[in-house]
Amino acid sequence: MNFSAALGLCFFVSLAMGSSVANAGPLDKPARDKDALVIATARGIDNLDASVTATADSQRYAWQIYDTLYKFDRRGQMQPSLATAVEIAPDAKTYTFTLRKGVKFHNGDPMTAEDVAFSMQRMLDPETKSTRRPNFATVVDTVETPAEDKVIFKLKKPDGAFLNKISAFLYVLPKKYIVGLGSPAAFSASPVGTGPYRFEKQQIGQTLDLVRFEEFWGEKPAIQRLHFRLIPEDSSRVNALLAGEVDLIDTVPPRESKRLAATKDLTVVHAPVASPLHIRLYANRPELPIHDVRVRQALNYAINKKAIVDSVLHGVGEPMASYISKYYPYGHDATLKPYPYDPNKAKQLLKEAGYPNGFKTSLYTYPGMPKELPEVLAAFWQQVGVQTEIKPLAYSAWSRLNNTHQTDPMTVMQFANSMYDPAHPVNGAFIKGGTWSDYYNPEVERIFAETEGVTDLEKRGQLFKSIDRIIHEDAAAVFISELFYSFGHKSNLEWHAQLGDGYFNFRTARWK
């Protein structure tokens, strides 16, 4: 398929979608009642152990079931949560937390310092297979619990983003309960946290039901029940909202945004999530063409990012130059410009790399990404001789493969911002040993190691700008667009999306 045909496909699908649904139900009333919220998601929720599973899986449920010692407000500022205070030593190697008293887990057990220490130790245990482990494994030395309400983290080295990491990744779990279960899989099937909602039941691949925890330590949510429904097909998810069968949908197809926004009693929200929409490249595989920087650069030059934003994303995006989003509070190099669309340059680079006639490759994708995106990418690459086989997977299957380095040679991907510090995407995607890293650059490793001892935000920002430039010049990924999460919901639902982060927060949702 050539580029014109691919854009034609986008246009055809847009027309078909726009005319296929009539407003069939009451949009000014809840799908069930004012005690319930029905949420349709594009991706299945496969693993309910938020300290194990990847961000893109846990972001829908984690903030409902679990708490961390510190938390992020809607704009990413850290605030006390299960801890009421933190004392940071001058050398940034000792963090002492004072715990909130009277907090209970969903099973009735009191939360103590032992639970906090256990939660960290469990995450660090390789047997747990936590995707969060790389954030702490090289940093945390010991965890001490001198009193029931005191936890002391002693670090092997200073970590300028440690409090961010604690706020983002250290979900506090019940030690006694988990030890009794015996395995991470058993906990995922019946999770217990301290959050405002407790687990009720799940049909994997279909539904998840959460119920308000009446003994929650903080302000109780106004809505008693959350019901998540998996509806991976875009048109079916939109139809469910228009029919009034659900109250809120995520991943609004860009082509449907204007139509839904113009529908009486519906609201559409585009929330920046500081998440790069990109192609993950297995660049450290010498047997693959993309091991050569010239090939990686060619794949970037071969695509027209603005055309993709305008056509596939229907304007809901911004072409990216590198990996650190402009919506991070620091670290983004604003002087970098996206690779220009230059197919002749791409062909020349492929020729220099030894591929004058291009090569064959494959590209994994999954529900939740615009279906036309891989088609258009393949069409662009075909123009420079790169023949691309598209391999769609169910989200749960894709996530398992992607988390274990099996989506080679490349996959459509996003990297959600979880901690409001560039250490998260850089460590995860471009540092040797990162959960989603198939890239190695000694200079990036050196600068990143330097950031670990820097707590001053201006200095951290300058160091990450240097990394941003290297990642851009080395074409460490195929950079496409800033990502916005688009939600559609009934207008009489009072709910605010998190800004600069991909996590869903229904703690303050209420019906007007």
C-alpha positions as CSV (number, residue, x, y, z in Angstrom):
1,M,0.0,0.0,0.0
2,N,1.4,3.4,-0.9
3,F,1.1,6.6,1.2
4,S,-1.8,8.0,-0.9
5,A,-3.7,4.7,-0.5
6,A,-3.0,4.7,3.2
7,L,-4.3,8.2,3.6
8,G,-7.3,7.2,1.5
9,L,-8.0,4.4,3.9
10,C,-7.9,6.8,6.8
11,F,-10.4,9.0,5.0
12,F,-12.7,6.1,4.1
13,V,-12.7,4.8,7.7
14,S,-13.4,8.2,9.0
15,L,-16.5,8.6,6.8
16,A,-17.7,5.1,7.6
17,M,-17.3,5.7,11.3
18,G,-18.9,9.1,11.2
19,S,-22.1,7.7,9.7
20,S,-22.4,4.4,11.5
21,V,-23.8,5.4,14.8
22,A,-26.9,7.2,15.9
23,N,-27.4,8.7,19.3
24,A,-29.4,5.8,20.7
25,G,-29.7,6.4,24.5
26,P,-30.0,8.9,27.3
27,L,-26.7,10.7,27.7
28,D,-27.8,12.9,30.5
29,K,-28.1,9.9,32.9
30,P,-25.6,7.4,34.4
31,A,-25.4,4.0,32.6
32,R,-26.5,2.4,35.9
33,D,-27.1,4.9,38.7
34,K,-25.3,7.7,40.5
35,D,-23.6,5.2,42.8
36,A,-21.7,3.6,39.8
37,L,-19.4,4.6,37.0
38,V,-19.1,2.4,33.9
39,I,-15.7,2.8,32.1
40,A,-15.0,1.3,28.7
41,T,-11.3,0.7,28.1
42,A,-9.5,-0.1,24.9
43,R,-6.9,-2.4,26.6
44,G,-7.5,-5.4,28.8
45,I,-6.4,-5.3,32.4
46,D,-4.3,-8.5,32.6
47,N,-2.4,-8.2,35.9
48,L,-3.7,-6.5,39.0
49,D,-0.4,-6.5,40.8
50,A,0.7,-2.9,40.2
51,S,4.2,-3.4,41.6
52,V,4.8,-6.1,39.0
53,T,3.0,-5.1,35.8
54,A,4.0,-2.4,33.3
55,T,2.7,1.2,33.6
56,A,0.5,0.9,30.5
57,D,-1.4,-1.9,32.2
58,S,-1.5,-0.6,35.8
59,Q,-2.4,3.0,34.9
60,R,-6.1,2.2,34.7
61,Y,-6.6,0.6,38.1
62,A,-3.5,1.3,40.3
63,W,-4.5,4.6,41.8
64,Q,-7.9,3.2,42.7
65,I,-6.7,0.1,44.6
66,Y,-3.3,1.2,46.0
67,D,-1.5,4.1,47.7
68,T,2.1,5.2,47.8
69,L,4.0,7.0,50.5
70,Y,3.9,10.2,48.6
71,K,1.5,10.9,45.6
72,F,1.2,13.3,42.7
73,D,-1.5,15.9,42.4
74,R,-3.2,16.5,39.1
75,R,-0.3,18.5,37.8
76,G,2.5,16.3,39.1
77,Q,3.4,18.0,42.4
78,M,4.3,15.5,45.1
79,Q,2.2,15.5,48.2
80,P,2.1,13.3,51.4
81,S,-0.1,10.2,51.2
82,L,0.6,7.1,53.3
83,A,3.5,9.1,54.7
84,T,2.9,12.4,56.4
85,A,6.5,13.7,56.1
86,V,9.9,12.8,54.7
87,E,13.3,13.8,55.8
88,I,16.1,13.8,53.2
89,A,19.7,13.7,54.4
90,P,22.1,16.4,52.9
91,D,23.9,13.7,50.9
92,A,20.6,12.5,49.4
93,K,21.4,8.9,50.5
94,T,19.0,8.6,53.4
95,Y,15.2,9.1,53.2
96,T,13.3,8.8,56.4
97,F,9.5,8.6,56.2
98,T,7.0,9.1,58.9
99,L,3.9,7.0,58.3
100,R,0.3,8.0,58.6
101,K,-1.4,6.3,61.6
102,G,-4.7,4.4,61.4
103,V,-4.4,3.2,57.8
104,K,-6.0,-0.2,57.0
105,F,-5.6,-2.6,54.2
106,H,-8.8,-3.8,52.4
107,N,-8.6,-7.1,54.4
108,G,-8.6,-5.1,57.7
109,D,-4.9,-5.5,58.6
110,P,-3.2,-2.3,59.8
111,M,-0.5,-0.8,57.7
112,T,2.9,-0.7,59.4
113,A,6.5,0.1,58.5
114,E,7.0,-3.7,58.0
115,D,4.6,-3.6,55.1
116,V,6.4,-0.7,53.5
117,A,9.8,-2.5,53.8
118,F,8.3,-5.7,52.5
119,S,6.8,-4.0,49.5
120,M,10.2,-2.7,48.5
121,Q,12.0,-6.0,49.2
122,R,9.4,-7.9,47.2
123,M,9.8,-5.6,44.2
124,L,13.6,-6.0,44.4
125,D,13.4,-9.8,44.4
126,P,14.1,-11.0,40.9
127,E,11.6,-13.9,41.4
128,T,8.8,-11.3,41.6
129,K,9.6,-10.2,38.0
130,S,8.7,-6.6,38.7
131,T,8.9,-4.2,35.8
132,R,9.6,-1.5,38.5
133,R,12.7,-3.3,39.8
134,P,15.3,-1.5,37.5
135,N,14.3,1.8,39.2
136,F,15.5,0.6,42.6
137,A,17.8,-2.4,42.2
138,T,21.0,-0.4,41.8
139,V,20.0,2.3,44.3
140,V,18.4,0.8,47.4
141,D,20.9,-0.6,49.9
142,T,18.8,-1.3,53.1
143,V,15.3,-0.6,54.4
144,E,15.1,-0.1,58.2
145,T,12.0,0.0,60.3
146,P,13.0,1.4,63.7
147,A,9.3,2.0,64.7
148,E,5.9,1.0,63.3
149,D,5.5,4.5,61.9
150,K,9.1,5.0,60.6
151,V,10.8,3.7,57.5
152,I,14.3,4.6,56.5
153,F,15.7,3.9,53.0
154,K,19.4,3.9,52.8
155,L,20.8,4.2,49.3
156,K,24.0,2.9,47.8
157,K,24.4,6.2,46.0
158,P,22.5,9.5,45.8
159,D,19.4,9.4,43.6
160,G,18.0,12.7,42.6
161,A,14.7,11.2,41.5
162,F,14.2,8.8,44.5
163,L,11.2,10.6,46.0
164,N,9.6,10.7,42.5
165,K,10.2,6.9,42.2
166,I,8.7,6.3,45.6
167,S,5.6,8.3,44.6
168,A,5.3,6.5,41.3
169,F,6.2,2.9,41.9
170,L,6.3,1.9,45.5
171,Y,2.7,0.6,46.1
172,V,2.4,-0.4,49.7
173,L,1.2,-4.0,50.0
174,P,0.2,-6.2,53.0
175,K,3.0,-8.5,54.0
176,K,1.1,-11.0,56.0
177,Y,-1.6,-11.4,53.3
178,I,0.9,-11.9,50.4
179,V,3.2,-14.2,52.3
180,G,0.1,-16.4,53.0
181,L,-0.8,-16.5,49.3
182,G,2.7,-17.7,48.3
183,S,3.0,-16.3,44.7
184,P,2.7,-13.0,42.8
185,A,0.1,-14.7,40.5
186,A,-2.1,-15.4,43.5
187,F,-1.9,-11.8,44.6
188,S,-2.8,-10.5,41.1
189,A,-5.9,-12.7,41.2
190,S,-7.1,-11.2,44.5
191,P,-5.2,-8.0,45.2
192,V,-5.4,-6.0,48.5
193,G,-4.3,-2.4,48.9
194,T,-5.1,0.7,51.0
195,G,-6.7,2.7,48.2
196,P,-10.2,4.1,48.1
197,Y,-11.5,1.1,46.1
198,R,-11.2,-2.5,46.9
199,F,-11.2,-5.4,44.4
200,E,-14.5,-7.2,44.0
201,K,-14.2,-9.5,41.0
202,Q,-12.6,-9.7,37.5
203,Q,-13.3,-11.6,34.3
204,I,-9.9,-11.4,32.7
205,G,-10.2,-10.0,29.2
206,Q,-13.7,-8.7,29.9
207,T,-14.5,-6.8,33.1
208,L,-13.2,-5.6,36.4
209,D,-15.3,-4.5,39.3
210,L,-14.1,-2.3,42.2
211,V,-16.1,-1.3,45.3
212,R,-15.6,1.7,47.6
213,F,-13.5,0.9,50.6
214,E,-15.5,2.2,53.5
215,E,-12.6,2.3,55.9
216,F,-10.3,4.2,53.5
217,W,-8.0,6.6,55.5
218,G,-8.7,9.6,53.3
219,E,-11.7,11.3,51.8
220,K,-14.1,8.7,50.5
221,P,-15.0,8.8,46.8
222,A,-18.5,10.0,46.0
223,I,-19.0,7.1,43.6
224,Q,-19.4,3.7,45.2
225,R,-18.7,1.3,42.4
226,L,-16.3,1.3,39.4
227,H,-17.1,-1.1,36.5
228,F,-14.4,-1.5,33.8
229,R,-15.4,-3.1,30.5
230,L,-12.9,-4.1,27.9
231,I,-14.1,-2.9,24.5
232,P,-11.0,-3.0,22.2
233,E,-12.8,-2.2,19.0
234,D,-12.9,1.6,18.5
235,S,-16.3,1.7,16.9
236,S,-17.9,-0.5,19.5
237,R,-16.4,1.6,22.3
238,V,-17.7,4.8,20.7
239,N,-21.1,3.2,20.1
240,A,-21.3,2.2,23.7
241,L,-20.8,5.8,24.8
242,L,-23.3,7.2,22.3
243,A,-25.9,4.6,23.3
244,G,-25.5,5.6,27.0
245,E,-24.3,2.1,27.9
246,V,-21.1,3.4,29.4
247,D,-20.3,6.6,31.1
248,L,-16.7,7.2,30.0
249,I,-14.4,5.8,27.4
250,D,-10.7,6.0,27.0
251,T,-8.7,6.1,23.7
252,V,-11.2,8.1,21.8
253,P,-10.2,7.6,18.1
254,P,-8.9,10.9,16.9
255,R,-11.2,10.8,13.9
256,E,-14.2,10.7,16.3
257,S,-13.1,13.5,18.6
258,K,-14.9,16.4,16.9
259,R,-18.1,14.4,16.4
260,L,-18.3,13.3,20.0
261,A,-17.5,16.8,21.3
262,A,-20.4,18.2,19.2
263,T,-22.8,15.6,20.6
264,K,-25.2,17.0,23.2
265,D,-24.5,15.9,26.7
266,L,-21.0,14.5,25.9
267,T,-17.6,16.0,26.7
268,V,-14.2,15.1,25.0
269,V,-10.9,15.7,26.9
270,H,-7.4,15.7,25.3
271,A,-4.9,15.3,28.1
272,P,-1.1,15.6,27.5
273,V,0.6,12.6,29.0
274,A,4.3,13.4,28.4
275,S,4.4,10.2,26.5
276,P,6.2,9.7,23.2
277,L,4.4,7.8,20.5
278,H,7.3,6.1,18.8
279,I,8.6,2.9,17.2
280,R,10.8,0.9,19.6
281,L,13.8,-0.4,17.7
282,Y,15.9,-3.4,18.7
283,A,19.0,-1.5,17.9
284,N,21.4,-3.6,19.8
285,R,20.8,-6.7,17.6
286,P,23.9,-6.8,15.2
287,E,22.0,-9.2,12.9
288,L,19.3,-6.6,12.2
289,P,19.5,-3.7,9.7
290,I,18.4,-1.3,12.4
291,H,21.7,-2.0,14.3
292,D,23.2,0.6,11.8
293,V,22.5,4.2,12.9
294,R,22.1,5.1,9.2
295,V,19.2,2.7,8.9
296,R,17.5,4.1,12.0
297,Q,18.0,7.7,10.7
298,A,16.5,6.6,7.3
299,L,13.4,5.2,9.0
300,N,12.9,8.7,10.6
301,Y,13.6,10.6,7.4
302,A,11.2,8.4,5.5
303,I,8.1,9.4,7.4
304,N,6.2,12.7,7.3
305,K,5.3,13.3,11.0
306,K,3.1,16.2,10.4
307,A,1.1,14.3,7.8
308,I,0.7,11.5,10.3
309,V,-0.5,13.9,13.0
310,D,-2.9,15.6,10.6
311,S,-4.3,12.5,9.0
312,V,-4.0,9.5,11.4
313,L,-4.2,11.5,14.6
314,H,-6.6,14.1,13.2
315,G,-4.6,16.9,14.7
316,V,-4.5,15.5,18.2
317,G,-0.7,15.3,18.5
318,E,2.6,17.2,18.0
319,P,5.6,15.9,16.0
320,M,8.5,14.9,18.2
321,A,12.2,15.4,17.7
322,S,13.4,13.1,20.4
323,Y,12.2,11.1,23.4
324,I,11.9,13.4,26.4
325,S,8.5,15.1,26.1
326,K,8.0,18.8,26.2
327,Y,5.5,18.2,28.9
328,Y,8.1,17.0,31.4
329,P,8.9,19.8,33.9
330,Y,12.6,19.7,32.8
331,G,15.0,17.8,30.5
332,H,13.4,18.5,27.1
333,D,15.7,20.2,24.6
334,A,13.4,22.7,22.8
335,T,16.1,23.5,20.2
336,L,15.8,20.1,18.6
337,K,13.6,19.8,15.5
338,P,11.9,16.7,14.3
339,Y,13.6,14.8,11.5
340,P,12.3,16.4,8.2
341,Y,10.4,14.3,5.7
342,D,13.2,13.6,3.2
343,P,12.7,10.2,1.3
344,N,15.7,10.9,-0.9
345,K,17.9,11.3,2.2
346,A,16.5,8.1,3.5
347,K,17.3,6.2,0.3
348,Q,20.9,7.6,0.4
349,L,21.4,6.5,4.0
350,L,20.0,3.0,3.2
351,K,22.4,2.8,0.3
352,E,25.4,3.8,2.4
353,A,24.4,1.2,5.0
354,G,24.4,-1.5,2.4
355,Y,20.7,-1.7,1.6
356,P,20.3,0.0,-1.8
357,N,17.1,-1.9,-2.4
358,G,15.8,-1.7,1.1
359,F,15.0,-4.7,3.2
360,K,12.1,-6.7,4.7
361,T,11.0,-6.2,8.3
362,S,8.0,-6.5,10.6
363,L,6.1,-4.2,13.0
364,Y,4.1,-5.3,16.0
365,T,1.0,-3.3,17.0
366,Y,-1.9,-3.6,19.5
367,P,-5.4,-2.3,20.2
368,G,-5.4,1.2,21.6
369,M,-3.1,2.5,18.9
370,P,-4.8,4.1,15.9
371,K,-5.4,1.2,13.5
372,E,-4.2,3.3,10.5
373,L,-0.9,4.2,12.1
374,P,1.1,1.0,11.1
375,E,-0.5,1.1,7.7
376,V,0.7,4.6,7.0
377,L,4.1,3.9,8.5
378,A,4.5,0.9,6.2
379,A,3.4,2.9,3.2
380,F,6.0,5.6,3.9
381,W,8.7,3.0,4.4
382,Q,7.7,1.2,1.2
383,Q,8.5,4.3,-0.7
384,V,12.2,3.9,0.2
385,G,12.3,0.2,-0.2
386,V,11.5,-1.1,3.3
387,Q,8.8,-3.8,3.1
388,T,7.0,-4.0,6.4
389,E,4.8,-6.8,7.6
390,I,2.3,-5.6,10.2
391,K,1.7,-8.0,13.1
392,P,-1.3,-7.1,15.3
393,L,-1.6,-8.6,18.7
394,A,-4.1,-8.5,21.6
395,Y,-2.9,-6.0,24.2
396,S,-2.2,-8.6,26.9
397,A,-0.2,-10.8,24.5
398,W,1.7,-7.8,23.1
399,S,2.4,-6.5,26.7
400,R,3.9,-9.9,27.8
401,L,6.1,-10.0,24.7
402,N,7.1,-6.4,24.9
403,N,8.1,-6.7,28.6
404,T,10.3,-9.6,27.8
405,H,12.1,-8.2,24.7
406,Q,10.2,-10.3,22.2
407,T,8.6,-7.7,20.0
408,D,11.6,-7.5,17.7
409,P,12.6,-6.1,15.3
410,M,10.3,-3.2,16.1
411,T,6.9,-2.3,17.6
412,V,4.6,0.7,17.9
413,M,4.9,1.8,21.5
414,Q,4.3,4.6,23.9
415,F,6.1,5.3,27.2
416,A,3.8,6.7,29.8
417,N,5.1,9.3,32.2
418,S,4.8,7.8,35.7
419,M,7.1,9.9,37.8
420,Y,7.4,13.4,36.3
421,D,11.2,13.0,35.9
422,P,13.0,12.1,32.6
423,A,14.9,9.4,34.4
424,H,11.8,7.2,33.9
425,P,11.7,7.1,30.1
426,V,15.5,7.2,29.7
427,N,16.2,4.5,32.2
428,G,13.4,2.3,30.9
429,A,14.1,2.6,27.2
430,F,17.7,3.6,26.6
431,I,19.8,2.4,29.6
432,K,21.3,-1.1,29.4
433,G,19.1,-3.4,31.5
434,G,16.0,-1.2,31.2
435,T,12.8,-3.1,31.0
436,W,12.1,-1.8,27.5
437,S,15.7,-1.1,26.4
438,D,17.2,-2.6,23.3
439,Y,19.7,0.2,22.9
440,Y,23.2,0.9,24.3
441,N,25.2,4.1,24.1
442,P,28.2,4.6,26.5
443,E,27.8,8.3,26.5
444,V,24.1,8.1,27.4
445,E,25.1,5.7,30.2
446,R,27.8,8.1,31.5
447,I,25.5,11.1,31.6
448,F,22.6,9.2,33.1
449,A,24.9,8.0,35.9
450,E,25.8,11.6,36.6
451,T,22.1,12.6,36.9
452,E,21.6,10.1,39.7
453,G,23.6,12.2,42.1
454,V,21.9,15.5,41.2
455,T,18.9,16.8,43.1
456,D,19.0,20.4,41.7
457,L,16.3,20.5,39.1
458,E,18.1,23.0,36.8
459,K,21.2,20.9,36.7
460,R,19.2,17.7,36.2
461,G,17.4,19.4,33.3
462,Q,20.7,20.3,31.6
463,L,22.0,16.8,31.9
464,F,18.9,15.3,30.4
465,K,18.9,17.8,27.6
466,S,22.3,16.3,26.7
467,I,20.8,12.9,26.6
468,D,17.9,14.1,24.6
469,R,20.3,15.4,21.9
470,I,22.2,12.1,21.7
471,I,19.0,10.0,21.5
472,H,17.9,12.3,18.6
473,E,21.1,12.2,16.7
474,D,21.5,8.5,17.2
475,A,17.9,7.9,16.0
476,A,17.5,5.6,19.0
477,A,13.8,5.2,18.1
478,V,11.5,6.3,15.3
479,F,10.0,9.5,16.9
480,I,6.4,10.2,15.8
481,S,4.3,12.4,18.1
482,E,3.6,13.7,21.5
483,L,0.8,11.7,22.8
484,F,-2.5,12.9,24.2
485,Y,-5.0,10.6,26.0
486,S,-8.4,11.4,24.7
487,F,-11.5,10.6,26.8
488,G,-15.1,10.9,26.1
489,H,-17.6,11.1,28.9
490,K,-21.1,12.2,29.8
491,S,-21.2,15.9,30.6
492,N,-22.9,15.4,33.9
493,L,-20.0,13.4,35.1
494,E,-17.6,15.6,37.0
495,W,-14.1,14.2,36.4
496,H,-10.7,15.6,35.5
497,A,-8.0,13.8,33.7
498,Q,-4.4,13.7,35.1
499,L,-2.1,16.2,33.3
500,G,1.3,15.1,32.0
501,D,0.7,11.5,33.1
502,G,-1.1,8.5,31.9
503,Y,-2.7,7.4,35.1
504,F,-6.5,7.3,35.6
505,N,-7.7,8.8,38.8
506,F,-11.4,8.3,39.7
507,R,-11.0,9.2,43.4
508,T,-12.8,12.6,43.0
509,A,-15.2,11.7,40.2
510,R,-18.8,12.4,41.0
511,W,-22.2,12.9,39.2
512,K,-23.5,16.4,39.1
